[in-house]
């Protein structure tokens, strides 16, 4: 495969880490790419960093939103500018291993043309050193022992818990179906797009190598609750898509209920942290399952310190 790859990087107030992200793309052993960086109305020095790189490397294309429109809108802007046959994505605070694109190109040459490809992302601490925590997917639960990759349909992907991925996607699959990221969601918008890809007949070729370093940032609890609310809406949107099998619907319902319970537990924690003891007690009593989950969470923390 020698086609151009369009890499899309949305950025918002990303001046602290965006240089690391850009440098990791420029260090790729596969060099036939364009890097489209969309500044989504940043209020810090992000745009200055982007333009500095764009002026020094002709492969970098920079565009700036006048106001903050959200990550989906930024990715959609990048999609509208893309010229490559393949699309790849990187967040402005994450890092690629130098061989990532090369590994994907090699995999594309070995699998069916109706595949999009991804790797087993490495979750890292949110500090400057990106210390590894764990891979996104426990390969032992994949259920197969391929040498380096596995091909999966939507049902298999869902059975793994719909893990976060940052795939490389054939642009024709996006353009033919006129797919775009859901701008009403700031979390889970990529999952909704992947669901549409699966239902359009595409499969995921997943390579068992951690080539994407995913930086975990500790958001405020209020922000986490908003994120979970967005994710619940995404699951509802997916359930309305035509073509889902009965088993896929069951798994999505299960994932929805799991995230809803997480949201309820975090809401209880938020009430407690804000000193609303009576309101917290009433909330937990009205939702016994949340009370049990909260007690389990406390017990797990206590046992981890023994």
C-alpha distance (Angstrom), angle and dihedral (degrees) to the residues before:
residue distance angle dihedral
X1 . . .
X2 3.80 . .
X3 3.81 101.3 .
X4 3.78 121.6 127.4
X5 3.83 115.9 -93.7
X6 3.80 118.2 -145.6
X7 3.81 112.0 -148.2
X8 3.80 115.3 -161.9
X9 3.80 121.2 -157.8
X10 3.83 119.6 -178.2
X11 3.80 113.5 -160.9
X12 3.79 134.4 -170.2
X13 3.81 122.6 171.2
X14 3.79 86.8 -23.8
X15 3.81 101.4 142.8
X16 3.83 92.9 120.9
X17 3.81 96.5 63.8
X18 3.80 109.6 8.2
X19 3.81 93.5 97.3
X20 3.82 89.2 59.7
X21 3.80 90.0 50.6
X22 3.82 94.1 48.4
X23 3.80 93.5 44.7
X24 3.82 90.6 52.0
X25 3.81 89.9 55.3
X26 3.80 93.3 46.4
X27 3.82 89.0 51.1
X28 3.83 92.9 60.8
X29 3.79 115.4 129.7
X30 3.82 87.8 -142.6
X31 3.80 101.8 68.6
X32 3.81 104.5 179.0
X33 3.80 97.5 101.6
X34 3.76 144.4 105.7
X35 3.79 120.0 -138.8
X36 3.81 113.6 -146.6
X37 3.81 111.6 -166.3
X38 3.79 117.2 -169.3
X39 3.80 115.5 -164.3
X40 3.78 104.1 -153.3
X41 3.82 98.2 -152.0
X42 3.81 97.4 -63.6
X43 3.81 119.2 -168.3
X44 3.81 96.0 -157.3
X45 3.83 133.0 59.2
X46 3.82 94.7 -68.4
X47 3.81 94.5 112.5
X48 3.80 91.8 50.0
X49 3.80 90.7 54.0
X50 3.80 92.1 47.1
X51 3.80 95.4 49.4
X52 3.80 91.3 46.7
X53 3.80 90.2 57.8
X54 3.81 93.3 41.1
X55 3.81 90.3 54.7
X56 3.79 91.4 53.0
X57 3.83 101.1 43.7
X58 3.80 122.9 41.8
X59 3.81 91.3 -155.2
X60 3.81 89.6 70.0
X61 3.81 118.9 85.6
X62 3.79 118.5 -170.8
X63 3.79 130.4 -161.2
X64 3.79 130.5 172.6
X65 3.80 130.2 -150.4
X66 3.79 113.0 -143.1
X67 3.82 90.0 -136.1
X68 3.78 138.0 15.7
X69 3.81 109.0 -82.5
X70 3.80 100.7 165.5
X71 3.83 134.4 -100.4
X72 3.81 94.7 -75.5
X73 3.80 92.8 56.0
X74 3.81 90.0 47.0
X75 3.81 91.4 51.6
X76 3.80 90.5 47.1
X77 3.80 89.8 52.9
X78 3.79 87.9 52.6
X79 3.79 91.0 49.3
X80 3.80 90.8 53.7
X81 3.82 90.0 53.9
X82 3.81 97.7 43.4
X83 3.80 117.6 118.2
X84 3.79 100.0 174.0
X85 3.79 129.2 101.5
X86 3.81 89.7 -126.8
X87 3.80 131.9 44.2
X88 3.80 126.0 -146.2
X89 3.79 130.2 176.9
X90 3.78 136.0 -150.9
X91 3.79 129.5 175.3
X92 3.79 116.5 -128.0
X93 3.83 94.3 -114.4
X94 3.81 97.3 46.2
X95 3.81 132.5 85.7
X96 3.80 136.1 -139.5
X97 3.78 126.6 -145.9
X98 3.85 109.5 -118.9
X99 3.82 93.1 -112.7
X100 3.83 96.5 50.9
X101 3.81 99.7 103.4
X102 3.79 91.3 38.8
X103 3.81 91.0 53.5
X104 3.80 90.4 49.2
X105 3.81 92.5 49.5
X106 3.81 89.8 50.6
X107 3.80 90.6 49.8
X108 3.82 93.3 47.7
X109 3.79 88.7 56.3
X110 3.82 90.6 55.6
X111 3.81 102.4 45.1
X112 3.79 137.4 60.8
X113 3.79 120.0 -73.7
X114 3.82 89.8 -118.2
X115 3.82 92.7 69.3
X116 3.76 134.3 99.3
X117 3.80 115.3 -158.3
X118 3.80 136.5 -137.3
X119 3.79 141.7 162.3
X120 3.79 135.4 -130.2
X121 3.80 99.7 -92.3
X122 3.80 120.8 -135.9
X123 3.81 113.9 -129.9
X124 3.81 110.2 -142.7
X125 3.79 137.9 -177.3
X126 3.79 117.2 -89.9
X127 3.80 95.0 -116.1
X128 3.79 130.5 100.3
X129 3.80 94.8 -91.4
X130 3.83 96.8 54.7
X131 3.80 94.4 -139.8
X132 3.84 111.6 -160.0
X133 3.81 118.4 -109.9
X134 3.81 104.3 171.1
X135 3.78 141.8 -49.3
X136 3.79 117.9 -86.1
X137 3.82 91.9 -120.3
X138 3.77 126.6 42.5
X139 3.80 99.1 -136.2
X140 3.80 90.7 -155.6
X141 3.81 90.0 70.8
X142 3.80 94.5 50.0
X143 3.78 87.2 88.3
X144 3.80 96.1 -137.6
X145 3.76 133.2 78.6
X146 3.79 106.4 -145.2
X147 3.78 119.9 168.5
X148 3.78 93.1 -115.0
X149 3.82 113.0 -22.7
X150 3.78 146.5 24.5
X151 3.81 131.2 -149.8
X152 3.78 114.5 -136.4
X153 3.79 139.3 178.8
X154 3.80 126.2 -144.9
X155 3.79 93.6 -85.0
X156 3.80 92.7 54.7
X157 3.81 91.7 46.1
X158 3.80 91.1 51.0
X159 3.81 91.4 47.9
X160 3.81 88.0 61.8
X161 3.82 89.1 56.8
X162 3.82 96.6 -95.6
X163 3.83 91.6 -80.7
X164 3.79 121.5 -151.8
X165 3.80 111.9 -94.3
X166 3.80 135.7 171.0
X167 3.81 101.9 -151.1
X168 3.76 135.4 -174.6
X169 3.80 107.4 -121.3
X170 3.82 131.7 -166.7
X171 3.79 105.6 -111.3
X172 3.79 91.2 -139.7
X173 3.82 89.4 65.2
X174 3.81 89.9 57.0
X175 3.79 96.3 42.3
X176 3.81 97.5 43.0
X177 3.80 91.8 55.7
X178 3.83 93.9 33.7
X179 3.80 90.2 -125.9
X180 3.80 122.9 178.4
X181 3.79 135.8 167.9
X182 3.81 115.7 -90.1
X183 3.82 104.7 -105.1
X184 3.81 92.8 -161.7
X185 3.82 91.0 68.7
X186 3.79 127.2 65.4
X187 3.81 93.1 -176.0
X188 3.81 127.9 42.3
X189 3.80 94.1 13.9
X190 3.80 89.4 124.2
X191 3.82 91.6 53.2
X192 3.80 90.0 56.3
X193 3.81 91.0 52.3
X194 3.82 92.2 47.5
X195 3.81 89.7 50.9
X196 3.80 89.2 56.1
X197 3.81 90.0 49.2
X198 3.80 91.6 52.0
X199 3.80 91.8 47.4
X200 3.80 89.7 49.8
X201 3.81 87.9 62.4
X202 3.79 102.4 -93.5
X203 3.80 123.6 133.7
X204 3.79 130.5 -152.4
X205 3.79 119.9 -117.0
X206 3.81 103.5 -158.8
X207 3.78 119.2 -165.9
X208 3.79 118.0 -151.7
X209 3.79 96.0 -131.7
X210 3.83 126.5 102.7
X211 3.80 99.4 -131.1
X212 3.83 97.5 146.0
X213 3.81 119.2 68.0
X214 3.80 108.4 -150.8
X215 3.79 113.1 -159.1
X216 3.81 114.2 -143.6
X217 3.79 112.6 -144.2
X218 3.81 120.9 -166.1
X219 3.81 104.6 -128.0
X220 3.79 123.1 -170.0
X221 3.78 116.5 -86.6
X222 3.82 89.9 -112.7
X223 3.80 89.3 54.9
X224 3.80 90.4 48.5
X225 3.81 90.8 53.0
X226 3.81 90.5 50.9
X227 3.81 89.6 49.7
X228 3.80 92.1 51.5
X229 3.80 90.4 49.5
X230 3.81 89.6 54.2
X231 3.81 90.9 48.6
X232 3.81 91.6 51.8
X233 3.81 89.1 53.0
X234 3.80 89.8 50.9
X235 3.81 91.5 53.4
X236 3.81 89.0 50.8
X237 3.82 89.9 51.0
X238 3.80 91.2 50.4
X239 3.81 91.6 50.4
X240 3.80 88.3 58.1
X241 3.81 93.4 55.2
X242 3.81 115.3 110.0
X243 3.78 119.3 -117.9
X244 3.80 101.1 40.0
X245 3.78 115.5 143.5
X246 3.79 119.5 -129.1
X247 3.80 90.4 -109.6
X248 3.82 91.9 51.1
X249 3.80 89.9 50.9
X250 3.81 90.3 51.8
X251 3.81 92.7 51.3
X252 3.81 92.4 47.3
X253 3.81 90.1 50.6
X254 3.81 88.1 51.0
X255 3.81 91.9 50.3
X256 3.80 90.2 46.6
X257 3.81 92.2 52.6
X258 3.81 91.3 47.2
X259 3.82 91.9 53.0
X260 3.80 91.5 44.6
X261 3.80 90.0 54.7
X262 3.81 90.2 49.0
X263 3.79 88.5 52.3
X264 3.81 91.9 50.7
X265 3.82 92.3 49.3
X266 3.81 91.6 49.4
X267 3.82 90.0 48.8
X268 3.80 89.5 54.1
X269 3.81 90.1 49.1
X270 3.81 89.8 49.1
X271 3.82 91.4 52.7
X272 3.81 91.2 48.8
X273 3.80 93.5 48.4
X274 3.78 90.0 51.5
X275 3.78 90.2 57.5
X276 3.80 95.4 -109.6
X277 3.80 96.0 138.0
X278 3.81 98.2 159.1
X279 3.79 92.9 45.8
X280 3.81 89.8 47.6
X281 3.82 91.7 53.1
X282 3.78 92.5 48.5
X283 3.80 91.1 48.7
X284 3.82 92.9 50.2
X285 3.81 93.6 45.5
X286 3.81 90.1 51.8
X287 3.81 90.3 52.1
X288 3.83 110.3 42.4
X289 3.81 93.1 177.2
X290 3.80 89.8 57.3
X291 3.79 90.2 49.5
X292 3.81 90.5 53.3
X293 3.81 91.6 47.6
X294 3.81 91.0 49.0
X295 3.82 91.5 49.7
X296 3.81 90.6 49.0
X297 3.81 89.7 50.6
X298 3.82 91.2 52.2
X299 3.82 91.8 45.8
X300 3.81 92.2 50.1
X301 3.82 90.3 52.2
X302 3.80 92.1 48.6
X303 3.80 92.8 48.6
X304 3.79 91.5 47.7
X305 3.80 88.8 61.1
X306 3.80 96.1 48.5
